[in-house]
Amino acid sequence: MEIILYLSVAVIAIAFFILVISVMKTLKSLGSTLDSVSSTLNGLESQLQGVTKESTELLHKTNLLAEDIQRKSEDLNTVVYAVKDVGHSIQSLNNSVKKVSTSISTELERNQGKISQVVGWGNAFIELKDKWKQKKEQQPNLHDKAVHKKPTPEDVQTQEKLVTRARSYNN
């Protein structure tokens, strides 16, 4: 029985030894797994820092863009107000032109008789002028006759009498 006891202790010792070796292999495997997880977490941490840095830069650029849009919107509002003022000015000018046109039209209607009379006088004047020109063209020019014609003794006497009379008036 003592042998059985020694054999039992030996079997327990061998079993314990196998158990220790299995636990040791398991712990080594667990250690390598934890090392892998640790390196993965280190990689994730560096990637997360890169993403955080890029997110911060993107947020900064977004804020700058929002400020730029706000500034340009205010500038555009100024342009819109200026265009609106130009529209009001043009409308005022149109109203002034309408008033002047209405005033001129009213004055024309009121003075229609006078205008007709002036037009009639103008037409009459033009007719008289045309008739005078025709009459002048039809009559021979007295100056041309005097240049081409030799004076007669009667013409000479008449001119001498006129000169004598003119001198008597001057004395």
C-alpha positions as CSV (number, residue, x, y, z in Angstrom):
1,M,0.0,0.0,0.0
2,E,2.8,2.1,0.4
3,I,3.7,1.7,-3.1
4,I,0.3,2.8,-4.1
5,L,0.7,5.8,-2.0
6,Y,4.1,6.6,-3.7
7,L,2.6,5.9,-7.1
8,S,-0.3,8.1,-6.3
9,V,2.0,10.9,-5.2
10,A,4.1,10.4,-8.3
11,V,1.0,10.5,-10.6
12,I,-0.2,13.6,-8.7
13,A,3.2,15.1,-9.1
14,I,3.2,14.3,-12.9
15,A,-0.3,15.6,-13.2
16,F,0.7,18.8,-11.4
17,F,3.8,19.1,-13.5
18,I,1.6,18.8,-16.7
19,L,-0.9,21.3,-15.3
20,V,1.9,23.7,-14.6
21,I,3.4,23.3,-18.1
22,S,-0.1,23.8,-19.7
23,V,-0.7,26.9,-17.5
24,M,2.7,28.2,-18.5
25,K,2.0,27.7,-22.2
26,T,-1.4,29.4,-21.8
27,L,0.2,32.3,-19.9
28,K,2.9,32.7,-22.6
29,S,0.2,32.6,-25.3
30,L,-1.8,35.2,-23.3
31,G,1.4,37.3,-22.9
32,S,2.0,37.4,-26.7
33,T,-1.7,38.2,-27.3
34,L,-1.5,41.0,-24.8
35,D,1.7,42.3,-26.5
36,S,-0.1,42.3,-29.8
37,V,-3.1,44.1,-28.3
38,S,-0.7,46.6,-26.8
39,S,1.0,47.3,-30.1
40,T,-2.4,47.6,-31.8
41,L,-3.6,50.1,-29.2
42,N,-0.4,52.1,-29.6
43,G,-1.1,52.2,-33.4
44,L,-4.7,53.2,-32.7
45,E,-3.6,55.9,-30.4
46,S,-1.2,57.5,-33.0
47,Q,-3.9,57.2,-35.6
48,L,-6.4,58.8,-33.2
49,Q,-4.0,61.6,-32.6
50,G,-3.7,62.2,-36.4
51,V,-7.5,62.1,-36.8
52,T,-7.8,64.5,-33.9
53,K,-5.2,66.9,-35.4
54,E,-7.0,66.8,-38.8
55,S,-10.4,67.3,-37.2
56,T,-9.0,70.4,-35.3
57,E,-7.5,71.8,-38.5
58,L,-10.8,71.1,-40.4
59,L,-12.8,72.8,-37.6
60,H,-10.4,75.8,-37.8
61,K,-10.8,76.0,-41.6
62,T,-14.6,75.7,-41.3
63,N,-14.6,78.6,-38.8
64,L,-12.5,80.7,-41.2
65,L,-14.8,79.9,-44.1
66,A,-17.9,80.8,-42.0
67,E,-16.3,84.2,-41.1
68,D,-15.4,84.8,-44.8
69,I,-19.0,83.9,-45.9
70,Q,-20.4,86.2,-43.2
71,R,-18.1,89.1,-44.3
72,K,-19.0,88.6,-48.0
73,S,-22.7,88.4,-47.1
74,E,-22.4,91.8,-45.4
75,D,-20.6,93.2,-48.4
76,L,-23.3,91.8,-50.7
77,N,-25.9,93.4,-48.5
78,T,-24.2,96.7,-49.0
79,V,-24.4,96.2,-52.8
80,V,-28.0,95.2,-52.6
81,Y,-28.9,98.3,-50.6
82,A,-27.0,100.5,-53.2
83,V,-28.8,98.9,-56.1
84,K,-32.1,99.4,-54.2
85,D,-31.2,103.1,-53.8
86,V,-30.4,103.4,-57.5
87,G,-33.8,101.9,-58.2
88,H,-35.5,104.5,-56.0
89,S,-33.5,107.3,-57.7
90,I,-34.6,106.0,-61.2
91,Q,-38.2,105.8,-60.0
92,S,-38.0,109.4,-58.8
93,L,-36.5,110.5,-62.1
94,N,-39.3,108.7,-64.0
95,N,-41.9,110.5,-61.8
96,S,-40.2,113.8,-62.5
97,V,-40.1,113.1,-66.2
98,K,-43.8,112.2,-66.1
99,K,-44.6,115.5,-64.3
100,V,-42.7,117.5,-66.8
101,S,-44.3,115.6,-69.8
102,T,-47.7,116.2,-68.3
103,S,-47.0,119.9,-67.7
104,I,-45.7,120.3,-71.3
105,S,-48.7,118.5,-72.7
106,T,-51.1,120.6,-70.6
107,E,-49.4,123.8,-71.8
108,L,-49.5,122.6,-75.4
109,E,-53.2,121.9,-75.1
110,R,-53.9,125.3,-73.4
111,N,-51.8,127.2,-76.0
112,Q,-53.0,125.2,-79.1
113,G,-54.7,128.3,-80.6
114,K,-51.6,130.4,-80.2
115,I,-49.4,127.7,-81.7
116,S,-51.7,127.4,-84.7
117,Q,-51.6,131.2,-85.1
118,V,-47.7,131.2,-85.0
119,V,-47.6,128.3,-87.5
120,G,-50.0,130.3,-89.8
121,W,-47.9,133.4,-89.5
122,G,-44.7,131.4,-90.2
123,N,-46.3,129.8,-93.3
124,A,-47.4,133.3,-94.5
125,F,-43.9,134.7,-94.0
126,I,-42.4,131.8,-95.9
127,E,-44.9,132.4,-98.8
128,L,-44.1,136.1,-98.8
129,K,-40.4,135.4,-98.9
130,D,-40.7,132.9,-101.7
131,K,-42.9,135.4,-103.7
132,W,-40.3,138.2,-103.1
133,K,-37.5,135.9,-104.3
134,Q,-39.5,135.0,-107.4
135,K,-40.3,138.7,-108.1
136,K,-36.6,139.7,-107.6
137,E,-35.5,136.9,-110.0
138,Q,-38.0,138.0,-112.6
139,Q,-37.0,141.7,-112.5
140,P,-33.7,142.5,-114.3
141,N,-31.1,143.9,-112.0
142,L,-30.7,147.6,-112.4
143,H,-27.1,147.5,-111.5
144,D,-26.4,145.0,-114.2
145,K,-28.1,147.3,-116.7
146,A,-26.0,150.3,-115.6
147,V,-22.8,148.4,-116.1
148,H,-23.6,147.1,-119.6
149,K,-25.4,150.2,-120.9
150,K,-23.7,153.5,-121.8
151,P,-25.3,156.4,-120.0
152,T,-27.3,158.7,-122.3
153,P,-26.9,162.5,-122.1
154,E,-30.2,162.7,-120.3
155,D,-29.0,160.3,-117.6
156,V,-25.9,162.4,-117.2
157,Q,-27.9,165.6,-116.8
158,T,-30.2,163.9,-114.3
159,Q,-27.3,162.7,-112.2
160,E,-25.7,166.2,-112.3
161,K,-28.9,167.7,-111.0
162,L,-29.0,165.2,-108.2
163,V,-25.4,165.9,-107.2
164,T,-26.0,169.6,-107.2
165,R,-29.1,169.2,-105.0
166,A,-27.2,167.0,-102.6
167,R,-24.4,169.6,-102.3
168,S,-26.9,172.3,-101.6
169,Y,-28.3,170.4,-98.7
170,N,-24.9,169.9,-97.2
171,N,-24.0,173.7,-97.3
